[in-house]
Amino acid sequence: MAGEAKRIEVGFDGGQVMSIRMTDERLGELRGAVESGGGWHDLNTEDGTLSLDLGKVAFIRGAGGSHSVGFSGA
């Protein structure tokens, strides 16, 4: 896959959450598929190909910026 892969989470009805790595391009394709209605969608990620029942997707959460722990030097 071209581009830098980022970690996202896909939440489903019932509370299950799946964490996967994908590019912004693939994330856009997934969001478009969810918005266009239910059905099954094959999603190619760095972790492999996943088949998702889009009618069960409750949310898609992208990772924010870089996280750090502690204090910055001032």
N, CA, C and O atoms as a Tinker XYZ file with bonds, in Angstrom:
   296  protein
     1  N      0.840000   -1.175000    0.000000    73     2
     2  CA     0.000000    0.000000    0.000000    64     1     3
     3  C      0.887000    1.241000    0.000000    63     2     4     5
     4  O      1.912000    1.278000    0.680000    81     3
     5  N      0.499000    2.228000   -0.744000    73     3     6
     6  CA     1.255000    3.461000   -0.798000    64     5     7
     7  C      0.833000    4.365000    0.352000    63     6     8     9
     8  O     -0.299000    4.292000    0.831000    81     7
     9  N      1.748000    5.210000    0.785000    73     7    10
    10  CA     1.438000    6.147000    1.847000    64     9    11
    11  C      1.735000    5.554000    3.214000    63    10    12    13
    12  O      2.003000    4.361000    3.358000    81    11
    13  N      1.678000    6.428000    4.212000    73    11    14
    14  CA     1.967000    6.018000    5.580000    64    13    15
    15  C      0.719000    5.454000    6.239000    63    14    16    17
    16  O     -0.335000    6.090000    6.227000    81    15
    17  N      0.833000    4.276000    6.807000    73    15    18
    18  CA    -0.303000    3.639000    7.479000    64    17    19
    19  C     -0.438000    4.190000    8.890000    63    18    20    21
    20  O      0.555000    4.430000    9.578000    81    19
    21  N     -1.680000    4.384000    9.307000    73    19    22
    22  CA    -1.991000    4.881000   10.643000    64    21    23
    23  C     -2.905000    3.887000   11.334000    63    22    24    25
    24  O     -3.639000    3.147000   10.678000    81    23
    25  N     -2.861000    3.871000   12.642000    73    23    26
    26  CA    -3.712000    2.980000   13.419000    64    25    27
    27  C     -5.087000    3.623000   13.554000    63    26    28    29
    28  O     -5.203000    4.785000   13.945000    81    27
    29  N     -6.128000    2.857000   13.229000    73    27    30
    30  CA    -7.501000    3.307000   13.434000    64    29    31
    31  C     -8.242000    2.220000   14.196000    63    30    32    33
    32  O     -7.793000    1.076000   14.271000    81    31
    33  N     -9.381000    2.594000   14.758000    73    31    34
    34  CA   -10.249000    1.638000   15.435000    64    33    35
    35  C    -11.610000    1.661000   14.766000    63    34    36    37
    36  O    -12.142000    2.722000   14.442000    81    35
    37  N    -12.164000    0.481000   14.566000    73    35    38
    38  CA   -13.511000    0.336000   14.025000    64    37    39
    39  C    -14.335000   -0.320000   15.119000    63    38    40    41
    40  O    -14.027000   -1.424000   15.567000    81    39
    41  N    -15.397000    0.377000   15.549000    73    39    42
    42  CA   -16.275000   -0.146000   16.590000    64    41    43
    43  C    -17.545000   -0.703000   15.973000    63    42    44    45
    44  O    -18.044000   -0.190000   14.971000    81    43
    45  N    -18.057000   -1.753000   16.582000    73    43    46
    46  CA   -19.238000   -2.442000   16.065000    64    45    47
    47  C    -20.364000   -2.441000   17.088000    63    46    48    49
    48  O    -20.127000   -2.295000   18.288000    81    47
    49  N    -21.607000   -2.607000   16.597000    73    47    50
    50  CA   -22.741000   -2.808000   17.490000    64    49    51
    51  C    -22.392000   -3.959000   18.416000    63    50    52    53
    52  O    -21.852000   -4.970000   17.968000    81    51
    53  N    -22.687000   -3.822000   19.679000    73    51    54
    54  CA   -22.362000   -4.870000   20.632000    64    53    55
    55  C    -21.101000   -4.569000   21.410000    63    54    56    57
    56  O    -20.811000   -5.252000   22.392000    81    55
    57  N    -20.334000   -3.554000   20.996000    73    55    58
    58  CA   -19.188000   -3.111000   21.768000    64    57    59
    59  C    -17.827000   -3.592000   21.325000    63    58    60    61
    60  O    -16.825000   -3.138000   21.879000    81    59
    61  N    -17.733000   -4.487000   20.357000    73    59    62
    62  CA   -16.427000   -4.946000   19.903000    64    61    63
    63  C    -15.712000   -3.816000   19.166000    63    62    64    65
    64  O    -16.334000   -3.030000   18.451000    81    63
    65  N    -14.394000   -3.750000   19.354000    73    63    66
    66  CA   -13.563000   -2.758000   18.674000    64    65    67
    67  C    -12.387000   -3.474000   18.037000    63    66    68    69
    68  O    -11.732000   -4.301000   18.671000    81    67
    69  N    -12.126000   -3.151000   16.779000    73    67    70
    70  CA   -11.023000   -3.755000   16.039000    64    69    71
    71  C    -10.013000   -2.648000   15.729000    63    70    72    73
    72  O    -10.385000   -1.597000   15.206000    81    71
    73  N     -8.762000   -2.877000   16.044000    73    71    74
    74  CA    -7.703000   -1.922000   15.767000    64    73    75
    75  C     -6.894000   -2.423000   14.573000    63    74    76    77
    76  O     -6.407000   -3.553000   14.575000    81    75
    77  N     -6.752000   -1.565000   13.543000    73    75    78
    78  CA    -6.023000   -1.948000   12.332000    64    77    79
    79  C     -5.181000   -0.777000   11.845000    63    78    80    81
    80  O     -5.401000    0.369000   12.237000    81    79
    81  N     -4.215000   -1.082000   10.984000    73    79    82
    82  CA    -3.379000   -0.050000   10.369000    64    81    83
    83  C     -3.774000    0.078000    8.906000    63    82    84    85
    84  O     -3.893000   -0.918000    8.191000    81    83
    85  N     -3.979000    1.336000    8.464000    73    83    86
    86  CA    -4.343000    1.579000    7.075000    64    85    87
    87  C     -3.935000    2.982000    6.666000    63    86    88    89
    88  O     -3.733000    3.858000    7.507000    81    87
    89  N     -3.816000    3.184000    5.354000    73    87    90
    90  CA    -3.475000    4.500000    4.817000    64    89    91
    91  C     -4.708000    5.391000    4.813000    63    90    92    93
    92  O     -5.835000    4.915000    4.949000    81    91
    93  N     -4.478000    6.695000    4.654000    73    91    94
    94  CA    -5.591000    7.646000    4.556000    64    93    95
    95  C     -6.486000    7.314000    3.372000    63    94    96    97
    96  O     -7.704000    7.479000    3.444000    81    95
    97  N     -5.886000    6.848000    2.281000    73    95    98
    98  CA    -6.666000    6.484000    1.090000    64    97    99
    99  C     -7.642000    5.352000    1.413000    63    98   100   101
   100  O     -8.821000    5.428000    1.067000    81    99
   101  N     -7.156000    4.313000    2.068000    73    99   102
   102  CA    -8.019000    3.180000    2.434000    64   101   103
   103  C     -9.060000    3.597000    3.464000    63   102   104   105
   104  O    -10.193000    3.117000    3.431000    81   103
   105  N     -8.684000    4.486000    4.379000    73   103   106
   106  CA    -9.638000    4.986000    5.371000    64   105   107
   107  C    -10.767000    5.738000    4.680000    63   106   108   109
   108  O    -11.931000    5.588000    5.052000    81   107
   109  N    -10.434000    6.541000    3.681000    73   107   110
   110  CA   -11.456000    7.251000    2.914000    64   109   111
   111  C    -12.391000    6.293000    2.204000    63   110   112   113
   112  O    -13.599000    6.523000    2.148000    81   111
   113  N    -11.833000    5.210000    1.656000    73   111   114
   114  CA   -12.664000    4.202000    0.988000    64   113   115
   115  C    -13.620000    3.543000    1.982000    63   114   116   117
   116  O    -14.790000    3.317000    1.671000    81   115
   117  N    -13.116000    3.238000    3.172000    73   115   118
   118  CA   -13.960000    2.619000    4.200000    64   117   119
   119  C    -15.080000    3.567000    4.618000    63   118   120   121
   120  O    -16.236000    3.152000    4.704000    81   119
   121  N    -14.758000    4.820000    4.876000    73   119   122
   122  CA   -15.787000    5.787000    5.265000    64   121   123
   123  C    -16.841000    5.935000    4.173000    63   122   124   125
   124  O    -18.035000    6.004000    4.467000    81   123
   125  N    -16.409000    5.983000    2.922000    73   123   126
   126  CA   -17.348000    6.081000    1.809000    64   125   127
   127  C    -18.266000    4.877000    1.728000    63   126   128   129
   128  O    -19.460000    5.017000    1.466000    81   127
   129  N    -17.708000    3.688000    1.952000    73   127   130
   130  CA   -18.511000    2.467000    1.912000    64   129   131
   131  C    -19.533000    2.445000    3.039000    63   130   132   133
   132  O    -20.675000    2.032000    2.834000    81   131
   133  N    -19.131000    2.888000    4.233000    73   131   134
   134  CA   -20.062000    2.921000    5.371000    64   133   135
   135  C    -21.181000    3.920000    5.093000    63   134   136   137
   136  O    -22.348000    3.632000    5.361000    81   135
   137  N    -20.837000    5.087000    4.561000    73   135   138
   138  CA   -21.832000    6.118000    4.274000    64   137   139
   139  C    -22.811000    5.703000    3.186000    63   138   140   141
   140  O    -23.954000    6.160000    3.184000    81   139
   141  N    -22.388000    4.845000    2.257000    73   139   142
   142  CA   -23.246000    4.465000    1.139000    64   141   143
   143  C    -24.241000    3.363000    1.491000    63   142   144   145
   144  O    -25.072000    2.996000    0.661000    81   143
   145  N    -24.169000    2.839000    2.694000    73   143   146
   146  CA   -25.123000    1.805000    3.103000    64   145   147
   147  C    -24.418000    0.588000    3.645000    63   146   148   149
   148  O    -23.190000    0.555000    3.734000    81   147
   149  N    -25.181000   -0.397000    4.002000    73   147   150
   150  CA   -24.630000   -1.606000    4.615000    64   149   151
   151  C    -24.001000   -2.539000    3.610000    63   150   152   153
   152  O    -23.462000   -2.111000    2.590000    81   151
   153  N    -24.075000   -3.807000    3.909000    73   151   154
   154  CA   -23.492000   -4.820000    3.045000    64   153   155
   155  C    -22.099000   -5.185000    3.492000    63   154   156   157
   156  O    -21.587000   -4.662000    4.482000    81   155
   157  N    -21.501000   -6.080000    2.758000    73   155   158
   158  CA   -20.159000   -6.549000    3.065000    64   157   159
   159  C    -19.146000   -5.763000    2.263000    63   158   160   161
   160  O    -19.400000   -5.388000    1.118000    81   159
   161  N    -17.978000   -5.512000    2.876000    73   159   162
   162  CA   -16.915000   -4.747000    2.239000    64   161   163
   163  C    -15.579000   -5.407000    2.558000    63   162   164   165
   164  O    -15.264000   -5.644000    3.724000    81   163
   165  N    -14.790000   -5.705000    1.520000    73   163   166
   166  CA   -13.439000   -6.226000    1.729000    64   165   167
   167  C    -12.496000   -5.051000    1.909000    63   166   168   169
   168  O    -12.445000   -4.141000    1.081000    81   167
   169  N    -11.757000   -5.086000    2.994000    73   167   170
   170  CA   -10.863000   -4.001000    3.354000    64   169   171
   171  C     -9.435000   -4.527000    3.366000    63   170   172   173
   172  O     -9.112000   -5.439000    4.127000    81   171
   173  N     -8.574000   -3.949000    2.516000    73   171   174
   174  CA    -7.170000   -4.348000    2.464000    64   173   175
   175  C     -6.374000   -3.449000    3.399000    63   174   176   177
   176  O     -6.347000   -2.230000    3.224000    81   175
   177  N     -5.727000   -4.051000    4.391000    73   175   178
   178  CA    -4.934000   -3.319000    5.372000    64   177   179
   179  C     -3.536000   -3.910000    5.425000    63   178   180   181
   180  O     -3.256000   -4.912000    4.768000    81   179
   181  N     -2.664000   -3.296000    6.202000    73   179   182
   182  CA    -1.328000   -3.856000    6.411000    64   181   183
   183  C     -1.412000   -5.184000    7.152000    63   182   184   185
   184  O     -0.503000   -6.009000    7.062000    81   183
   185  N     -2.508000   -5.389000    7.886000    73   183   186
   186  CA    -2.688000   -6.614000    8.659000    64   185   187
   187  C     -3.309000   -7.740000    7.845000    63   186   188   189
   188  O     -3.415000   -8.865000    8.334000    81   187
   189  N     -3.723000   -7.459000    6.611000    73   187   190
   190  CA    -4.354000   -8.466000    5.765000    64   189   191
   191  C     -5.690000   -7.971000    5.250000    63   190   192   193
   192  O     -6.055000   -6.815000    5.467000    81   191
   193  N     -6.420000   -8.839000    4.571000    73   191   194
   194  CA    -7.732000   -8.489000    4.029000    64   193   195
   195  C     -8.803000   -8.877000    5.038000    63   194   196   197
   196  O     -8.835000  -10.006000    5.528000    81   195
   197  N     -9.677000   -7.923000    5.339000    73   195   198
   198  CA   -10.775000   -8.139000    6.276000    64   197   199
   199  C    -12.092000   -7.956000    5.551000    63   198   200   201
   200  O    -12.222000   -7.053000    4.723000    81   199
   201  N    -13.067000   -8.792000    5.846000    73   199   202
   202  CA   -14.421000   -8.620000    5.315000    64   201   203
   203  C    -15.289000   -8.096000    6.444000    63   202   204   205
   204  O    -15.461000   -8.754000    7.470000    81   203
   205  N    -15.839000   -6.895000    6.241000    73   203   206
   206  CA   -16.630000   -6.236000    7.274000    64   205   207
   207  C    -18.090000   -6.167000    6.881000    63   206   208   209
   208  O    -18.410000   -5.889000    5.725000    81   207
   209  N    -18.983000   -6.417000    7.833000    73   207   210
   210  CA   -20.408000   -6.183000    7.656000    64   209   211
   211  C    -20.645000   -4.727000    8.033000    63   210   212   213
   212  O    -20.734000   -4.395000    9.215000    81   211
   213  N    -20.747000   -3.853000    7.026000    73   211   214
   214  CA   -20.819000   -2.418000    7.256000    64   213   215
   215  C    -22.065000   -1.991000    8.021000    63   214   216   217
   216  O    -22.079000   -0.927000    8.641000    81   215
   217  N    -23.102000   -2.809000    7.983000    73   215   218
   218  CA   -24.312000   -2.492000    8.736000    64   217   219
   219  C    -24.110000   -2.591000   10.236000    63   218   220   221
   220  O    -24.939000   -2.101000   11.003000    81   219
   221  N    -23.026000   -3.213000   10.667000    73   219   222
   222  CA   -22.732000   -3.371000   12.090000    64   221   223
   223  C    -21.716000   -2.363000   12.604000    63   222   224   225
   224  O    -21.438000   -2.334000   13.803000    81   223
   225  N    -21.146000   -1.522000   11.712000    73   223   226
   226  CA   -20.133000   -0.553000   12.132000    64   225   227
   227  C    -20.816000    0.585000   12.884000    63   226   228   229
   228  O    -21.737000    1.219000   12.368000    81   227
   229  N    -20.351000    0.837000   14.122000    73   227   230
   230  CA   -20.904000    1.902000   14.953000    64   229   231
   231  C    -20.055000    3.169000   14.875000    63   230   232   233
   232  O    -20.589000    4.276000   14.932000    81   231
   233  N    -18.718000    3.011000   14.742000    73   231   234
   234  CA   -17.846000    4.184000   14.629000    64   233   235
   235  C    -16.520000    3.807000   13.995000    63   234   236   237
   236  O    -16.120000    2.643000   13.973000    81   235
   237  N    -15.845000    4.839000   13.474000    73   235   238
   238  CA   -14.480000    4.710000   12.967000    64   237   239
   239  C    -13.691000    5.823000   13.641000    63   238   240   241
   240  O    -14.025000    7.000000   13.509000    81   239
   241  N    -12.647000    5.444000   14.360000    73   239   242
   242  CA   -11.850000    6.431000   15.087000    64   241   243
   243  C    -10.411000    6.385000   14.593000    63   242   244   245
   244  O     -9.759000    5.342000   14.638000    81   243
   245  N     -9.925000    7.528000   14.120000    73   243   246
   246  CA    -8.547000    7.635000   13.682000    64   245   247
   247  C     -7.661000    8.068000   14.831000    63   246   248   249
   248  O     -8.106000    8.771000   15.738000    81   247
   249  N     -6.423000    7.652000   14.792000    73   247   250
   250  CA    -5.466000    8.054000   15.820000    64   249   251
   251  C     -5.189000    9.535000   15.685000    63   250   252   253
   252  O     -5.101000   10.060000   14.575000    81   251
   253  N     -5.051000   10.205000   16.809000    73   251   254
   254  CA    -4.723000   11.621000   16.814000    64   253   255
   255  C     -3.253000   11.815000   16.502000    63   254   256   257
   256  O     -2.598000   10.921000   15.968000    81   255
   257  N     -2.745000   12.972000   16.834000    73   255   258
   258  CA    -1.336000   13.264000   16.630000    64   257   259
   259  C     -0.466000   12.418000   17.531000    63   258   260   261
   260  O     -0.951000   11.543000   18.249000    81   259
   261  N      0.813000   12.687000   17.485000    73   259   262
   262  CA     1.728000   11.905000   18.309000    64   261   263
   263  C      1.467000   12.177000   19.784000    63   262   264   265
   264  O      1.142000   13.297000   20.178000    81   263
   265  N      1.615000   11.142000   20.581000    73   263   266
   266  CA     1.391000   11.245000   22.016000    64   265   267
   267  C      2.723000   11.174000   22.728000    63   266   268   269
   268  O      3.644000   10.483000   22.294000    81   267
   269  N      2.810000   11.900000   23.827000    73   267   270
   270  CA     4.023000   11.816000   24.631000    64   269   271
   271  C      3.637000   11.805000   26.100000    63   270   272   273
   272  O      2.569000   12.280000   26.486000    81   271
   273  N      4.522000   11.257000   26.901000    73   271   274
   274  CA     4.305000   11.188000   28.325000    64   273   275
   275  C      5.391000   12.011000   28.984000    63   274   276   277
   276  O      6.557000   11.931000   28.599000    81   275
   277  N      5.013000   12.801000   29.973000    73   275   278
   278  CA     5.998000   13.592000   30.699000    64   277   279
   279  C      5.869000   15.074000   30.376000    63   278   280   281
   280  O      4.844000   15.544000   29.882000    81   279
   281  N      6.932000   15.780000   30.668000    73   279   282
   282  CA     6.922000   17.227000   30.505000    64   281   283
   283  C      7.857000   17.610000   29.373000    63   282   284   285
   284  O      8.877000   16.960000   29.145000    81   283
   285  N      7.499000   18.670000   28.670000    73   283   286
   286  CA     8.394000   19.151000   27.620000    64   285   287
   287  C      9.462000   20.029000   28.257000    63   286   288   289
   288  O      9.234000   20.664000   29.287000    81   287
   289  N     10.606000   20.053000   27.639000    73   287   290
   290  CA    11.681000   20.910000   28.151000    64   289   291
   291  C     11.379000   22.373000   27.878000    63   290   292   293
   292  O     10.982000   22.733000   26.770000    81   291
   293  N     11.565000   23.207000   28.875000    73   291   294
   294  CA    11.295000   24.635000   28.692000    64   293   295
   295  C     12.497000   25.439000   29.055000    63   294   296
   296  O     12.468000   26.667000   28.967000    81   295
